[in-house]
Amino acid sequence: MKKTTESLQKIVNELMPLMATKATADVSFDKENEAYVVNIDAGDETGLLIGKKGETLDSIQTILGITLKQATGEWNRVVVNVGDYREKEEDYLKSLAESTAQRAKETGEPQSLYNLKPWQRRVVHMHLAEKADIVSESMGEGEERYLVVKAK
């Protein structure tokens, strides 16, 4: 674990200058989520590194995951965060999950959530899993995958 953290830190330290950014990053291991977390401090370049709807951030995460796999020979979950973007996004998703669950209970009808990325669906599933009177499931395949929230 320590060796992998050091490898990922080295990869990140090489990537930031290649992106022509002054950003710095710290790597740690999150035991609860079994993931390597890369926290990037980008200052006034924060928006640039997050990109539209987090697309640049997701791309950086993908690049780091693949590069770490090549360096270590095994897949590890890598989560990249810039300017507390992930925390703010998770708070929004939990709020969305709450309101969707409330709507499902009030109407008795299943409520669908579309256009969520896999990690976003995971946050909603994990949040709703704590509720005894609500169930959530993913439906569809690939790009057409969506989340359904129902009252039990």
Secondary structure as UniProt FT lines:
FT   HELIX           2..18
FT   TURN            19..20
FT   STRAND          24..30
FT   TURN            31..34
FT   STRAND          35..41
FT   HELIX           43..45
FT   HELIX           46..50
FT   HELIX           52..54
FT   HELIX           55..72
FT   STRAND          78..82
FT   TURN            83..84
FT   HELIX           85..107
FT   STRAND          111..113
FT   HELIX           118..128
FT   TURN            129..130
FT   TURN            132..133
FT   STRAND          134..139
FT   HELIX           142..144
FT   STRAND          146..151
//
